[in-house]
Amino acid sequence: MTLSTDQNINPEKLSPTARRMLELRDEVLAEWAEKVRQSVKEAERLPHPILINTFPSLYDNIAEAITPGYPRATGDESNTIAMEHGGERARLTNYNVHSVISEYQILRWTILAVLKKNNVQLSEEETLLINASIDESIRGAVNAFALAQSMLRERFTAALTHDLRNPLSNAHTAAQLIERSADSPKIKELAELITENLMRMDGMIQDLLDSVRFQAGERLQLRLEEFDVQELAEEVCGQFAFTCGPRFQLIASSSRVWWDREAIKRAIENLVGNAVKYGAPDTPVRIKINLVQERVMISVHNEGEPIPLEQTEGLFQIFRRAGAANSGTKEGWGIGLPYVRSVAESHGGSVVVDSGTDRGITFMINIPADARPYQDAPTLEEKPDDPM
């Protein structure tokens, strides 16, 4: 009896090569599990039942598929085995898409290597069917993985909104009452500090909500208005100078823009906050604004350890940070830079990172000065319309 999804109880219906594959199933899966644990970091500590998942059934489905005349064209045909695998990886592990793809690729290499080691000769057609089965399974698993992650993010967002926004609002109201009714100047000052920090926490939560929606394919809802971005930058620098001292240098001239003022302000605050948190202590943080060729470039520069190029894209993925940040003592959710990207792209622009040992670190928002014609342009995270 095979472990295939169609309950095939008579392996004698399969070709000699397929039956030999079934005999080698345990050897293939044992070698596959060992290689996955060595190659996929997220799999190192997974319990074996979670790691093995649906692969025994997939393996037997592939054996059926290479049998001439058997009513199964590929191992993934007319079943949900790969989709369930992807969904389980999203729910029960800390896998990413690359991890899911890697374990299927390792399965391909392991099958071919073990069969060759045991003198099982595959025809060209059998090899093609094995490859087709793995490729189809990768597509199904990755799609299901992405869908499950999106659903989990939506649930998390809903829970976060309910569990955090309400008590924050209550605390904010209480702090305002204390501020208004207190006779002592010191108590008023402390109440103002509480209010400011509660508003900052509320802004962080809003950044998270916006970033999750954006990465799920939902655009930011912009409220475009005309304003001077130099004045906005001066406002942000003043806020940070009040709490962090005179470290901030603003190089800018008057630049009129049509942007969402509040969203841009939060984006600049995130970049400046990152420069303070991760930059070298007591070194200048420079904010520069240039209006060039009808585009405005807002750059924030700080001294500090460079960011490896291969880690830069991960900075803009929600809940992920650069390796240097993760290995240090700095706290954070990893939502600031994803939010900055969502703001820039929703305005028809982008975010650039420049980093080097002798150059420090610069993040640059580059947006058309008038974003009105571009607020409906596609973004990296936006799902394309179905052409059908």
TACORJO-V956612 format. One record per backbone hydrogen bond with DSSP energy under -1.0 kcal/mol. CO is the residue of the C=O (numbers start at 1). NH is the residue of the N-H. E is the energy in kcal/mol with one decimal. If there is no record, write none. Layout:
# TACORJO-V956612
[[CO:NH:E] [CO:NH:E]]
This chain:
# TACORJO-V956612
[[4:7:-1.3] [8:2:-2.2] [10:13:-1.9] [11:14:-2.1] [15:19:-2.6] [16:20:-2.0] [17:21:-2.1] [18:22:-2.0] [19:23:-1.8] [20:24:-1.3] [22:25:-1.4] [24:28:-2.7] [25:29:-2.8] [26:30:-2.3] [27:31:-2.2] [28:32:-2.8] [29:33:-2.6] [30:34:-1.9] [31:35:-2.2] [32:36:-2.7] [33:37:-2.2] [34:38:-1.5] [35:39:-2.1] [36:40:-3.1] [40:43:-2.0] [41:44:-1.4] [43:46:-1.1] [47:51:-2.4] [48:52:-2.9] [49:53:-1.3] [52:55:-2.3] [54:58:-2.1] [55:59:-2.8] [56:60:-2.0] [57:61:-2.5] [58:62:-2.2] [59:63:-1.8] [60:64:-2.0] [61:65:-2.3] [62:66:-1.6] [64:67:-1.6] [67:70:-1.9] [70:72:-2.6] [74:77:-1.4] [76:79:-1.1] [80:84:-2.8] [81:85:-1.8] [82:86:-2.6] [83:87:-2.5] [84:88:-2.4] [85:89:-2.2] [86:90:-1.8] [87:91:-2.0] [88:92:-2.8] [89:93:-1.2] [96:100:-1.8] [97:101:-2.4] [98:102:-2.5] [99:103:-2.0] [100:104:-1.3] [101:105:-2.3] [102:106:-2.7] [103:107:-1.6] [104:108:-2.0] [105:109:-2.2] [106:110:-2.6] [107:111:-2.7] [108:112:-2.1] [109:113:-2.4] [110:114:-2.8] [111:115:-2.3] [112:116:-2.0] [113:117:-2.4] [114:118:-1.7] [115:120:-3.1] [116:119:-1.7] [123:127:-2.4] [124:128:-2.1] [125:129:-2.2] [126:130:-2.2] [127:131:-2.4] [128:132:-2.7] [129:133:-2.3] [130:134:-2.2] [131:135:-2.7] [132:136:-2.6] [133:137:-2.0] [134:138:-2.4] [135:139:-2.0] [136:140:-2.3] [137:141:-2.8] [138:142:-2.7] [139:143:-2.2] [140:144:-2.0] [141:145:-2.6] [142:146:-2.5] [143:147:-2.2] [144:148:-2.7] [145:149:-2.4] [146:150:-2.2] [147:151:-2.2] [148:152:-2.5] [149:153:-2.5] [150:154:-2.2] [151:155:-2.3] [152:156:-2.6] [153:157:-2.9] [154:158:-2.4] [155:159:-2.5] [156:160:-2.8] [157:161:-2.7] [158:162:-2.0] [159:163:-3.1] [160:164:-2.4] [164:168:-2.0] [165:169:-2.3] [166:170:-2.1] [167:171:-2.4] [168:172:-2.5] [169:173:-2.1] [170:174:-2.2] [171:175:-2.5] [172:176:-2.0] [173:177:-2.0] [174:178:-2.2] [175:179:-2.3] [176:180:-2.1] [177:181:-2.1] [178:182:-1.9] [184:188:-2.1] [185:189:-2.3] [186:190:-2.4] [187:191:-2.6] [188:192:-2.3] [189:193:-2.0] [190:194:-2.4] [191:195:-2.5] [192:196:-2.5] [193:197:-2.2] [194:198:-2.4] [195:199:-2.3] [196:200:-1.9] [197:201:-2.4] [198:202:-2.5] [199:203:-2.1] [200:204:-2.1] [201:205:-2.2] [202:206:-2.2] [203:207:-2.4] [204:208:-2.2] [205:209:-2.7] [206:210:-2.7] [207:211:-2.6] [208:212:-2.6] [209:213:-2.2] [210:214:-2.4] [211:215:-2.7] [212:216:-1.2] [213:218:-2.9] [214:217:-1.7] [225:259:-1.6] [227:257:-2.7] [228:232:-1.5] [229:233:-2.4] [230:234:-2.3] [231:235:-1.8] [232:236:-2.1] [233:237:-2.7] [234:238:-2.2] [235:239:-1.8] [236:240:-2.2] [237:241:-2.7] [238:242:-1.6] [239:243:-1.0] [240:244:-3.1] [241:245:-1.7] [245:247:-2.2] [247:285:-2.5] [249:287:-3.4] [251:289:-2.5] [255:229:-2.4] [257:227:-2.0] [258:371:-1.8] [259:225:-2.5] [260:264:-2.6] [261:265:-2.4] [262:266:-2.3] [263:267:-2.1] [264:268:-2.7] [265:269:-2.7] [266:270:-2.1] [267:271:-2.0] [268:272:-2.9] [269:273:-2.8] [270:274:-2.4] [271:275:-2.1] [272:276:-2.1] [273:277:-2.6] [274:278:-3.0] [275:279:-1.2] [280:283:-1.2] [285:249:-2.5] [286:301:-2.8] [287:251:-3.0] [288:299:-2.8] [290:297:-2.9] [292:295:-2.0] [294:369:-2.5] [295:292:-2.9] [296:367:-2.3] [297:290:-2.1] [298:365:-3.0] [299:288:-2.7] [300:363:-2.1] [301:286:-2.2] [302:361:-2.9] [303:280:-3.0] [308:311:-1.9] [309:312:-1.3] [313:316:-1.5] [314:317:-1.6] [317:320:-1.9] [322:326:-2.4] [323:327:-2.1] [334:319:-1.5] [335:339:-1.7] [336:340:-2.1] [337:341:-2.5] [338:342:-2.1] [339:343:-2.3] [340:344:-2.6] [341:345:-3.0] [342:346:-1.8] [343:347:-1.1] [344:349:-2.8] [345:348:-1.7] [350:366:-2.6] [352:364:-2.7] [354:362:-3.0] [356:360:-1.6] [360:356:-1.8] [361:302:-2.3] [362:354:-2.6] [363:300:-2.5] [364:352:-2.7] [365:298:-2.8] [366:350:-1.7] [367:296:-3.3] [369:258:-2.9] [371:374:-1.4] [374:377:-1.9]]
